[in-house]
Amino acid sequence: MRVLVVTAVAAEADAVAAGLAHAGYASPGAQPPERPARFRRGGHSIDVLPAGVGPAAAAAGTAKALARAPYGLVVSAGIGGGFPGVAPLGSLVVASELIAADLGADSPDGFVPLPELGFGRDRLGAPPALREDVSRALGAVTGVVLTVTTATGTAGRAAELLARHPSAAAEAMEGFGVAEAADQYGLPTLEIRAISNEVGPRDRSAWRIGDALAALTDAFGKLPPVLESWTSHEH
Ligand SMILES: O=C(O)c1cccc(C(=O)CC[C@H]2O[C@@H](n3cnc4c(=O)[nH]cnc43)[C@H](O)[C@@H]2O)c1
């Protein structure tokens, strides 16, 4: 069974590929740039696709890849912001739930989530047994990962998100989009984030993207045996 890993940008895809190489996965060679890069070890195959930043690009890229080949699992992976005191810089977060935190409507009484408007869902869960096995193998924090279309840049916004989602561990911009596309194909989604910054006041000088990419590489060096075991039992 094949696994699709979706990142936002090429640097994240490269970090994932470096981890897969550490795990003994090899690429059969150059592939068309618009196609996911394929990595194989024995009968296992993991494809890696940098689909773009934000939920729309992530959903579109995921759906396009899933239309082309049969997958059994999708993973949204990349850097992310960590909520202070929950997910420190350089740590890893595995999503218990992938929640579109700004999908809904603003109102004089505050934010109204899409389900309360009666227009659908704003969250999808990760497979509990798999996410716990992955979290244990990676030494990760398990918690809610919020998908936003605008990265948080103030303490007030961070506090507002935490008040609505007290189990939030991290924030990123693609997970829910990936999961919606995967769910349309009947597939489960994991989200794995390597923490590059704190969710809060915008301070680019405080971002540790290099350390987060190194943590992502380490994660994907450890992840394949867990995925291989799960895919051989589940499918
Ligand atoms: O605020 C800035 O100046 C700034 C500069 C470079 C990049 C950004 C991003 O927001 C990157 C978004 C990109 O990285 C993921 N990511 C990483 N940390 C966060 C976060 O705290 N909140 C949301 N997304 C984050 C995200 O998944 C995107 O792919 C900002």
The ligand as an SDF file (V2000), in Angstrom:
LIG
                    3D

 30 33  0  0  0  0  0  0  0  0999 V2000
    5.2330   36.1980    9.6040 O   0  0  0  0  0  0  0  0  0  0  0  0
    6.1130   36.1560    8.7130 C   0  0  0  0  0  0  0  0  0  0  0  0
    6.8280   37.0840    8.3840 O   0  0  0  0  0  0  0  0  0  0  0  0
    6.3250   34.8530    8.0410 C   0  0  0  0  0  0  0  0  0  0  0  0
    7.4810   34.6450    7.3330 C   0  0  0  0  0  0  0  0  0  0  0  0
    7.6760   33.4110    6.7320 C   0  0  0  0  0  0  0  0  0  0  0  0
    6.7090   32.3980    6.8170 C   0  0  0  0  0  0  0  0  0  0  0  0
    5.5600   32.6800    7.5150 C   0  0  0  0  0  0  0  0  0  0  0  0
    4.5390   31.6950    7.6110 C   0  0  0  0  0  0  0  0  0  0  0  0
    3.4750   31.9470    8.1180 O   0  0  0  0  0  0  0  0  0  0  0  0
    4.8870   30.3330    7.0650 C   0  0  0  0  0  0  0  0  0  0  0  0
    3.6620   29.5550    6.8400 C   0  0  0  0  0  0  0  0  0  0  0  0
    4.0340   28.1410    6.4390 C   0  0  0  0  0  0  0  0  0  0  0  0
    4.7170   27.5180    7.5300 O   0  0  0  0  0  0  0  0  0  0  0  0
    3.7650   26.8100    8.3390 C   0  0  0  0  0  0  0  0  0  0  0  0
    3.7870   27.5100    9.6270 N   0  0  0  0  0  0  0  0  0  0  0  0
    4.8750   27.5790   10.4190 C   0  0  0  0  0  0  0  0  0  0  0  0
    4.6070   28.2390   11.5520 N   0  0  0  0  0  0  0  0  0  0  0  0
    3.3060   28.6220   11.4580 C   0  0  0  0  0  0  0  0  0  0  0  0
    2.4550   29.3520   12.3560 C   0  0  0  0  0  0  0  0  0  0  0  0
    2.8360   29.7990   13.4590 O   0  0  0  0  0  0  0  0  0  0  0  0
    1.1810   29.5530   11.9300 N   0  0  0  0  0  0  0  0  0  0  0  0
    0.7400   29.0770   10.7310 C   0  0  0  0  0  0  0  0  0  0  0  0
    1.5120   28.3810    9.8600 N   0  0  0  0  0  0  0  0  0  0  0  0
    2.7910   28.1680   10.2460 C   0  0  0  0  0  0  0  0  0  0  0  0
    2.4750   26.7840    7.5690 C   0  0  0  0  0  0  0  0  0  0  0  0
    1.9130   25.5000    7.5270 O   0  0  0  0  0  0  0  0  0  0  0  0
    2.8200   27.2960    6.1830 C   0  0  0  0  0  0  0  0  0  0  0  0
    3.1350   26.2790    5.2940 O   0  0  0  0  0  0  0  0  0  0  0  0
    5.3420   33.8990    8.1450 C   0  0  0  0  0  0  0  0  0  0  0  0
  1  2  2  0
  2  3  1  0
  2  4  1  0
  4  5  1  0
  4 30  2  0
  5  6  2  0
  6  7  1  0
  7  8  2  0
  8  9  1  0
  8 30  1  0
  9 10  2  0
  9 11  1  0
 11 12  1  0
 12 13  1  0
 13 14  1  0
 13 28  1  0
 14 15  1  0
 15 16  1  0
 15 26  1  0
 16 17  1  0
 16 25  1  0
 17 18  2  0
 18 19  1  0
 19 20  1  0
 19 25  2  0
 20 21  2  0
 20 22  1  0
 22 23  1  0
 23 24  2  0
 24 25  1  0
 26 27  1  0
 26 28  1  0
 28 29  1  0
M  END
$$$$
